[in-house]
Amino acid sequence: MRTIRSICVYCGSREGRDPAYRQEAALVGAGLAARKISLVYGAGGIGIMNVVADAVLKGGGVAIGVIPRHLAAQELKQDGLTETVLVDTMHERKQIMFERADAFAVLPGGFGTLDEFFEMLTWKMLDLHRKPIFLVDSAGYWAPLAGLIDHVIAKGFAGPETRDMIKIVSGAEGLLTAITGLKVESGPKHQARLG
């Protein structure tokens, strides 16, 4: 067991309509840098993913981006990251982000963010990893998702233990409080692989 050294942040390639999403993303990034927890993310230079990375770098932290070459070629990547990993496919991107992270934080985002969240949750349900998953509920954004998860459990399509596999935290402060000093396993029980 050891404290968290890196966290994968899933979030939007857009900023959304509520300024709170951007503000909370900046607080997350600054908080990670202050705690010397490396950011692992999709390397995007747009949306609130860019806000998180900028705040990490501004705070003197480590920001590791993983991006497929086709997106990098469209100039969607963030420049000036501590490390940029170029990959061929979205599957490779998700695999490397998984491998480089001790935990996952899900900030407001769209369908790509939901895809990443559900994949990590499904892997955890299958006991392919035991890494913490945090839903960062900024301005009530994830309340409908929390309701859906409860609905799926209530209707018998997932066990009640599923709810314990996700920690819902209130905004940046809730996330940073939850991860500070949190002990995690030094490696997953099994090595999850896509495909």
N, C-alpha and C positions, 0 to 999 in steps of 0.2 A: 504494500500500500504506500502511496505517496500523494503529495498534494498535486492539484491540477497544474500542468505546465503549459498546456495548449487547449484552446477551445475552438471548435468549428462553429462559425456563425452563419446560419442560413437566413437570408432576408431578401427584400425586394430589389429589383433592378429599376424600380421607380420609387419615388418618394412618397406617394400617396397624397391624400387631400388634407390630412390633419398634420399641422406642423409638429405635433407631439411625437410623431414617428421619427422625424429627423432629429429632434432634440434628444430623444431617448437613445437613438443610435449613436450619437456623438458622446453621450455619457457612458455608454457601454464601452466604446473604443478607448476613451480616456481612462476608464476604470481598469480595463485590461492592461493598458500600458503601466499604470501606477502599481499594479499587482505583479508585474513582470510575467503575465500570462500571454503567450503568443496567440495571435489571431490566425486561424486558418479559414479561408473563405474562397469564393469563386473568382477572385481577381478582377471583378468588375470595377470600372471607373465611372459607373452611373448608379443612380438610385441611392437608397440608404445603405447598400453594401459599400459604396464609395465613402459615405459619411463615416461609417465605422472604421474603415481602413485609414482614412485621413486622420481621424482622432487618435488612433493607435500610433501612427507615425509621428504626429505632432507631439505626442507624449513621450517619444523616445522608445516606443515599444517595437516588437517584432510583428510584421504582417507578411504572411505567406499566402500567396494567391495561386490557385490552380485553375487553368483555363484551357479549353480546347483551342487548337490553332485556328480553326475557322472563325471563332469569335474574336481572337486576338487580331486576326487579319482585318476584321471590321472595325478595329480601333476601339473596341469596347473594354479593353483592359486598363487597369490602373497602372500608371507609370510610377517608378520610384519605390516599389515594394522591397522589403528586405530580401524576399525570394519569390520568383515567379516560376511555376512549373507548367510547362506547355505539354499538353497531351493531345492524343488523336481523337478521342471520343468523350462523350458525356459520361459514359460508364466508367472510363478511366478516371475522369475528374472526381466522381463521387467516391470511387474506391480510394484514391490517394487522400482525399479530404478525410475520409473515415480513418485511414491508417495514421494520419498525422495528428489526430485530435484525441484528447483525453475525455472530452465531453462535448455536448452539442447544445447550442442556444438558438432558438427559433424566434426571430424578430418578425414584425409584420412583413408580409410579402404576398406574392401571388401564387399561381399554380406550380411554378418551379419550386418555390419554398415548401409548398404542401407536399410535393413529390418527395423532396429530400427528407422532410419530417417523417412521412409515413414509411419511407424505406428504412430509416433508422429505427423507428418504432417496431416495424415488422421483424427486422433482424433481432431486436431485443426480445420480442415475443418468442422467437425461435431459438433463443439462448445462444445466438451467434456473437453477442457482445453484452457487456454489463456496464457500459458507459452511461453516465447520467444524461438525460434529455430534459432541457428546460424550455418550456413555452413562455416567452417573455411577453406578457399581456400589457402592452402599451396602450393606454387610453381605451381599454376594453376590447381591443382588436380581436383577440382570440376567444372571447366569450362564446360566440356561436360554435367554434370548433370544440371547445370543452363540452358544450351541450350535445354535440353530435357524438362525441366519444362516449358520454354517459348514455345516450340513446342506444348506441350499438351494444353496449354492455347490458343495458336493461332489456333489450330484445333478444339477448342470448347469443349474439354473434361474436362475442369476446368475453372472456372471464373477468370478474371484478378485479383480479390482480393486475390487469392491464392498466388500470387507473394509477396504480402505484409505480408504474414504469415511467411516468411523466411527472415532472414537477412544474406546476404552473406558478410563476412568480410575477409580482406586480412591477413592471417596468425595469429600468436599468438598476435602480437601487436594490430591488428584490433579487435580481440575478447576481449582482456583485456580492451581496450579503451571502447568498446561497453557496457561491463557489469559493469564497475566501476561506482557506484552510481546509476545504473539502478533500477528503482522502479518496483516491480511486485506485483500482487494481492496476498494477504495472503493465498488464497486457490482457487482451480479451481471452475468455475461456477457449474459444475457437477463433480461427482466423476467418472472418466473413469474406466471401468472394462473390462478386457479381457474376451472373451468367452460369 
